[in-house]
Amino acid sequence: MAITKSAKKALRQSKRRNTRNVEKKDALKKLVKQVRLLISQKKFDEAQKLLPQVFKALDKTAKVGIIKKNTASRKKSRISRALNKKQ
């Protein structure tokens, strides 16, 4: 357990950041899942409309450090490739 005042504050900050990161990561996963589902259901127009939103979320989470830059790039590439392949 934290003893010093600064360690207690660091623990509070860490908890706050963790919850924020988890929320953002969950929202990102939901978006990616939604796009993949639309692609599998052959609703390409809806998936195409959702694509910029997914890319934005991936870029933002990578920028902040929630996911790595290459992971974001890979996910963007695979989603767009799946969309182009099925169309």
DSSP file (Angstrom, degrees, kcal/mol; ACC not computed):
  #  RESIDUE AA STRUCTURE BP1 BP2  ACC     N-H-->O    O-->H-N    N-H-->O    O-->H-N    TCO  KAPPA ALPHA  PHI   PSI    X-CA   Y-CA   Z-CA
    1    1 A M              0   0    0      0, 0.0     2,-0.1     0, 0.0     7,-0.1   0.000 360.0 360.0 360.0 146.4    0.0    0.0    0.0
    2    2 A A        +     0   0    0      1,-0.1     3,-0.0     5,-0.1     6,-0.0  -0.386 360.0 176.8 -66.1 137.4    1.1    3.5   -0.8
    3    3 A I        +     0   0    0     -2,-0.1    -1,-0.1     0, 0.0     2,-0.0   0.810  54.8  66.2-108.2 -52.1    2.7    5.3    2.2
    4    4 A T  S  > S-     0   0    0      1,-0.1     4,-1.9     4,-0.0     5,-0.2  -0.298  84.6-116.4 -75.7 160.6    3.9    8.7    1.0
    5    5 A K  H  > S+     0   0    0      1,-0.2     4,-2.1     2,-0.2     5,-0.1   0.887 115.7  50.1 -62.2 -41.3    1.5   11.5   -0.1
    6    6 A S  H  > S+     0   0    0      1,-0.2     4,-2.3     2,-0.2    -1,-0.2   0.847 108.5  52.6 -68.6 -33.7    2.9   11.4   -3.7
    7    7 A A  H  > S+     0   0    0      2,-0.2     4,-1.9     1,-0.2    -1,-0.2   0.876 108.7  50.4 -69.5 -36.8    2.6    7.6   -3.9
    8    8 A K  H  X S+     0   0    0     -4,-1.9     4,-2.0     2,-0.2    -2,-0.2   0.910 111.6  47.8 -65.4 -42.2   -1.1    7.9   -2.9
    9    9 A K  H  X S+     0   0    0     -4,-2.1     4,-2.6     1,-0.2     5,-0.2   0.912 109.9  52.5 -64.9 -42.2   -1.7   10.6   -5.5
   10   10 A A  H  X S+     0   0    0     -4,-2.3     4,-2.4     1,-0.2    -1,-0.2   0.872 108.2  51.7 -61.2 -37.3    0.1    8.5   -8.1
   11   11 A L  H  X S+     0   0    0     -4,-1.9     4,-2.2     2,-0.2    -1,-0.2   0.907 109.5  49.0 -66.0 -42.9   -2.2    5.5   -7.3
   12   12 A R  H  X S+     0   0    0     -4,-2.0     4,-2.2     2,-0.2    -2,-0.2   0.928 113.0  47.6 -61.4 -45.5   -5.3    7.7   -7.6
   13   13 A Q  H  X S+     0   0    0     -4,-2.6     4,-2.7     1,-0.2     5,-0.2   0.909 110.3  52.6 -62.2 -42.4   -4.1    9.0  -11.0
   14   14 A S  H  X S+     0   0    0     -4,-2.4     4,-2.4     1,-0.2    -1,-0.2   0.903 109.3  48.5 -62.1 -42.5   -3.3    5.5  -12.1
   15   15 A K  H  X S+     0   0    0     -4,-2.2     4,-2.3     2,-0.2    -1,-0.2   0.917 112.3  49.0 -63.8 -43.4   -6.7    4.2  -11.3
   16   16 A R  H  X S+     0   0    0     -4,-2.2     4,-2.0     1,-0.2    -2,-0.2   0.929 113.6  45.8 -61.7 -46.4   -8.4    7.1  -13.1
   17   17 A R  H  X S+     0   0    0     -4,-2.7     4,-2.8     1,-0.2    -1,-0.2   0.890 110.3  54.7 -64.6 -39.8   -6.3    6.6  -16.2
   18   18 A N  H  X S+     0   0    0     -4,-2.4     4,-2.5    -5,-0.2    -1,-0.2   0.929 108.9  46.4 -61.0 -46.9   -6.8    2.9  -16.2
   19   19 A T  H  X S+     0   0    0     -4,-2.3     4,-2.3     1,-0.2    -1,-0.2   0.905 113.5  49.8 -63.6 -40.2  -10.6    3.2  -16.1
   20   20 A R  H  X S+     0   0    0     -4,-2.0     4,-2.2     1,-0.2    -2,-0.2   0.921 112.3  47.5 -63.1 -43.9  -10.5    5.8  -18.9
   21   21 A N  H  X S+     0   0    0     -4,-2.8     4,-2.5     1,-0.2    -2,-0.2   0.895 110.8  51.0 -64.9 -40.5   -8.2    3.6  -21.0
   22   22 A V  H  X S+     0   0    0     -4,-2.5     4,-2.5     2,-0.2    -1,-0.2   0.911 109.9  50.4 -64.2 -42.1  -10.4    0.5  -20.5
   23   23 A E  H  X S+     0   0    0     -4,-2.3     4,-2.3     2,-0.2    -2,-0.2   0.924 112.7  46.1 -60.9 -45.2  -13.5    2.5  -21.6
   24   24 A K  H  X S+     0   0    0     -4,-2.2     4,-2.2     1,-0.2    -2,-0.2   0.898 112.9  49.9 -65.9 -39.9  -11.8    3.7  -24.7
   25   25 A K  H  X S+     0   0    0     -4,-2.5     4,-2.4     2,-0.2    -1,-0.2   0.900 111.1  49.0 -66.3 -40.7  -10.5    0.3  -25.5
   26   26 A D  H  X S+     0   0    0     -4,-2.5     4,-2.3     2,-0.2    -2,-0.2   0.903 110.7  50.5 -64.2 -42.0  -13.9   -1.3  -25.1
   27   27 A A  H  X S+     0   0    0     -4,-2.3     4,-2.0     1,-0.2    -2,-0.2   0.896 111.0  49.7 -62.8 -39.9  -15.5    1.4  -27.3
   28   28 A L  H  X S+     0   0    0     -4,-2.2     4,-2.5     2,-0.2    -2,-0.2   0.922 109.8  50.0 -64.2 -45.2  -12.9    0.7  -30.0
   29   29 A K  H  X S+     0   0    0     -4,-2.4     4,-2.5     1,-0.2    -2,-0.2   0.886 109.4  52.6 -61.2 -39.3  -13.5   -3.1  -29.8
   30   30 A K  H  X S+     0   0    0     -4,-2.3     4,-2.3     2,-0.2    -1,-0.2   0.915 110.1  47.9 -62.3 -44.1  -17.2   -2.5  -30.1
   31   31 A L  H  X S+     0   0    0     -4,-2.0     4,-2.3     2,-0.2    -2,-0.2   0.930 112.6  47.6 -63.0 -46.2  -16.7   -0.4  -33.3
   32   32 A V  H  X S+     0   0    0     -4,-2.5     4,-2.4     1,-0.2    -2,-0.2   0.911 112.8  49.3 -62.4 -42.8  -14.4   -2.9  -34.9
   33   33 A K  H  X S+     0   0    0     -4,-2.5     4,-2.4    -5,-0.2    -1,-0.2   0.900 109.3  52.7 -61.7 -41.4  -16.8   -5.7  -34.1
   34   34 A Q  H  X S+     0   0    0     -4,-2.3     4,-2.3     2,-0.2    -2,-0.2   0.907 110.2  47.1 -62.9 -43.4  -19.7   -3.8  -35.5
   35   35 A V  H  X S+     0   0    0     -4,-2.3     4,-2.3     2,-0.2    -1,-0.2   0.922 112.2  49.7 -65.3 -44.2  -17.8   -3.1  -38.8
   36   36 A R  H  X S+     0   0    0     -4,-2.4     4,-2.4     1,-0.2    -2,-0.2   0.889 110.9  50.5 -62.6 -38.1  -16.8   -6.8  -39.1
   37   37 A L  H  X S+     0   0    0     -4,-2.4     4,-1.9     2,-0.2    -1,-0.2   0.918 109.7  49.9 -64.8 -44.1  -20.4   -7.9  -38.5
   38   38 A L  H  <>S+     0   0    0     -4,-2.3     5,-2.9     1,-0.2    -2,-0.2   0.888 111.0  50.0 -62.1 -39.1  -21.7   -5.5  -41.1
   39   39 A I  H ><5S+     0   0    0     -4,-2.3     3,-1.3     1,-0.2    -1,-0.2   0.920 110.6  48.9 -65.3 -43.5  -19.1   -6.9  -43.6
   40   40 A S  H 3<5S+     0   0    0     -4,-2.4    -1,-0.2     1,-0.3    -2,-0.2   0.806 110.5  51.1 -67.9 -27.5  -20.1  -10.4  -42.8
   41   41 A Q  T 3<5S-     0   0    0     -4,-1.9    -1,-0.3    -5,-0.2    -2,-0.2   0.394 115.3-119.3 -86.8   3.1  -23.8   -9.5  -43.3
   42   42 A K  T < 5 +     0   0    0     -3,-1.3     2,-0.9     1,-0.2    -3,-0.2   0.812  68.7 140.0  62.0  34.4  -22.9   -8.0  -46.7
   43   43 A K     >< +     0   0    0     -5,-2.9     4,-1.9     1,-0.2    -1,-0.2  -0.646  17.6 161.3-100.8  72.2  -24.1   -4.5  -45.6
   44   44 A F  H  >  +     0   0    0     -2,-0.9     4,-2.5     1,-0.2    -1,-0.2   0.819  64.9  56.5 -69.1 -34.0  -21.2   -2.8  -47.3
   45   45 A D  H  > S+     0   0    0      2,-0.2     4,-1.8     1,-0.2    -1,-0.2   0.930 110.6  44.5 -64.5 -44.4  -22.8    0.7  -47.5
   46   46 A E  H  > S+     0   0    0      2,-0.2     4,-1.6     1,-0.2    -2,-0.2   0.892 113.9  50.2 -66.0 -39.7  -23.3    0.8  -43.7
   47   47 A A  H  X S+     0   0    0     -4,-1.9     4,-1.2     1,-0.2    -2,-0.2   0.893 108.9  52.4 -64.7 -39.6  -19.8   -0.6  -43.1
   48   48 A Q  H  < S+     0   0    0     -4,-2.5    -1,-0.2     1,-0.2    -2,-0.2   0.867 108.8  50.3 -64.5 -36.9  -18.3    2.0  -45.5
   49   49 A K  H  < S+     0   0    0     -4,-1.8     4,-0.4     1,-0.2    -1,-0.2   0.829 112.4  47.0 -70.2 -31.7  -20.1    4.8  -43.5
   50   50 A L  H  X S+     0   0    0     -4,-1.6     4,-1.9     1,-0.2     3,-0.3   0.660  91.5  85.0 -83.1 -17.2  -18.8    3.5  -40.2
   51   51 A L  H  X S+     0   0    0     -4,-1.2     4,-2.7     1,-0.2     5,-0.2   0.886  86.1  50.3 -57.0 -47.6  -15.2    3.1  -41.5
   52   52 A P  H  > S+     0   0    0      0, 0.0     4,-2.3     0, 0.0    -1,-0.2   0.873 110.0  52.4 -61.0 -34.5  -14.0    6.7  -40.9
   53   53 A Q  H  > S+     0   0    0     -4,-0.4     4,-2.1    -3,-0.3    -2,-0.2   0.900 111.1  46.7 -65.7 -41.0  -15.3    6.5  -37.3
   54   54 A V  H  X S+     0   0    0     -4,-1.9     4,-2.6     2,-0.2     5,-0.2   0.922 112.3  49.7 -66.8 -44.7  -13.4    3.3  -36.7
   55   55 A F  H  X S+     0   0    0     -4,-2.7     4,-2.7     1,-0.2    -2,-0.2   0.904 110.6  50.6 -61.3 -41.5  -10.2    4.8  -38.3
   56   56 A K  H  X S+     0   0    0     -4,-2.3     4,-2.5    -5,-0.2    -1,-0.2   0.923 111.4  47.8 -62.2 -45.0  -10.5    7.9  -36.1
   57   57 A A  H  X S+     0   0    0     -4,-2.1     4,-2.4     2,-0.2     5,-0.2   0.903 112.5  49.3 -63.9 -41.7  -10.9    5.8  -33.0
   58   58 A L  H  X S+     0   0    0     -4,-2.6     4,-2.0     2,-0.2    -2,-0.2   0.928 112.6  47.3 -63.1 -44.9   -7.9    3.6  -33.9
   59   59 A D  H  X S+     0   0    0     -4,-2.7     4,-2.4     1,-0.2    -2,-0.2   0.908 112.8  48.8 -63.8 -42.2   -5.7    6.6  -34.6
   60   60 A K  H  X S+     0   0    0     -4,-2.5     4,-2.1     2,-0.2     6,-0.2   0.923 111.8  47.5 -65.7 -44.0   -6.7    8.3  -31.4
   61   61 A T  H  X>S+     0   0    0     -4,-2.4     5,-2.2     1,-0.2     4,-1.2   0.858 114.0  48.5 -67.2 -32.8   -6.1    5.3  -29.2
   62   62 A A  H  <5S+     0   0    0     -4,-2.0    -1,-0.2    -5,-0.2    -2,-0.2   0.885 109.9  52.3 -70.9 -38.1   -2.8    4.7  -30.8
   63   63 A K  H  <5S+     0   0    0     -4,-2.4    -2,-0.2     1,-0.2    -1,-0.2   0.899 112.0  44.8 -63.6 -41.4   -1.8    8.4  -30.4
   64   64 A V  H  <5S-     0   0    0     -4,-2.1    -1,-0.2    -5,-0.1    -2,-0.2   0.736 117.3-112.7 -77.2 -23.6   -2.6    8.3  -26.7
   65   65 A G  T  <5S+     0   0    0     -4,-1.2    -3,-0.2     2,-0.3    -4,-0.1   0.590  81.3 123.0 103.0  12.9   -0.8    5.0  -26.2
   66   66 A I  S   <S+     0   0    0     -5,-2.2     2,-0.3    -6,-0.2    -4,-0.2   0.910  87.9  13.7 -72.3 -41.8   -3.7    2.7  -25.4
   67   67 A I  S    S-     0   0    0     -6,-1.2    -2,-0.3    -9,-0.2    -1,-0.2  -0.883  96.9 -97.0-123.7 163.5   -2.8    0.5  -28.3
   68   68 A K     >  -     0   0    0     -2,-0.3     4,-2.1     1,-0.1     5,-0.2  -0.411  28.2-117.4 -80.4 157.5    0.4    0.5  -30.3
   69   69 A K  H  > S+     0   0    0      1,-0.2     4,-2.2     2,-0.2     5,-0.1   0.891 114.6  49.2 -60.5 -42.9    0.8    2.3  -33.6
   70   70 A N  H  > S+     0   0    0      2,-0.2     4,-2.5     1,-0.2    -1,-0.2   0.839 108.1  54.5 -68.8 -32.5    1.4   -0.9  -35.6
   71   71 A T  H  > S+     0   0    0      2,-0.2     4,-2.5     1,-0.2    -1,-0.2   0.925 109.6  47.2 -64.7 -44.8   -1.6   -2.6  -34.0
   72   72 A A  H  X S+     0   0    0     -4,-2.1     4,-2.4     1,-0.2    -2,-0.2   0.918 113.2  48.9 -61.5 -44.2   -3.8    0.3  -35.1
   73   73 A S  H  X S+     0   0    0     -4,-2.2     4,-2.3     1,-0.2    -2,-0.2   0.905 111.3  49.4 -62.7 -43.0   -2.3    0.2  -38.6
   74   74 A R  H  X S+     0   0    0     -4,-2.5     4,-2.6     2,-0.2     5,-0.2   0.915 111.3  48.6 -64.2 -44.1   -2.8   -3.5  -38.9
   75   75 A K  H  X S+     0   0    0     -4,-2.5     4,-2.3     2,-0.2     5,-0.2   0.911 112.0  49.2 -63.7 -42.6   -6.4   -3.3  -37.8
   76   76 A K  H  X S+     0   0    0     -4,-2.4     4,-2.3     1,-0.2     5,-0.2   0.919 112.7  48.4 -61.3 -43.8   -7.1   -0.5  -40.3
   77   77 A S  H  X S+     0   0    0     -4,-2.3     4,-2.4     1,-0.2    -2,-0.2   0.920 112.5  46.7 -64.0 -45.3   -5.5   -2.5  -43.0
   78   78 A R  H  X S+     0   0    0     -4,-2.6     4,-2.2     2,-0.2    -1,-0.2   0.868 112.9  49.2 -69.0 -36.4   -7.3   -5.7  -42.3
   79   79 A I  H  X S+     0   0    0     -4,-2.3     4,-2.2    -5,-0.2    -2,-0.2   0.945 114.5  44.1 -67.4 -46.9  -10.7   -4.0  -42.0
   80   80 A S  H  X S+     0   0    0     -4,-2.3     4,-2.4    -5,-0.2    -2,-0.2   0.876 113.8  51.3 -66.9 -35.8  -10.3   -2.1  -45.3
   81   81 A R  H  X S+     0   0    0     -4,-2.4     4,-2.4    -5,-0.2    -1,-0.2   0.910 110.1  49.0 -66.1 -41.5   -8.9   -5.2  -47.0
   82   82 A A  H  X S+     0   0    0     -4,-2.2     4,-1.9     2,-0.2    -2,-0.2   0.892 112.1  49.1 -64.8 -39.2  -11.9   -7.3  -45.9
   83   83 A L  H  X S+     0   0    0     -4,-2.2     4,-1.4     1,-0.2    -2,-0.2   0.917 114.3  44.1 -66.4 -44.0  -14.3   -4.6  -47.0
   84   84 A N  H  < S+     0   0    0     -4,-2.4    -2,-0.2     1,-0.2    -1,-0.2   0.851 112.6  53.2 -69.5 -34.3  -12.7   -4.4  -50.5
   85   85 A K  H  < S+     0   0    0     -4,-2.4    -2,-0.2     1,-0.2    -1,-0.2   0.894 111.4  44.3 -68.3 -40.8  -12.4   -8.1  -50.8
   86   86 A K  H  <        0   0    0     -4,-1.9    -1,-0.2     1,-0.2    -2,-0.2   0.788 360.0 360.0 -76.6 -28.0  -16.1   -8.8  -50.1
   87   87 A Q     <        0   0    0     -4,-1.4    -1,-0.2    -5,-0.2    -2,-0.1   0.504 360.0 360.0 -68.5 360.0  -17.5   -6.0  -52.4
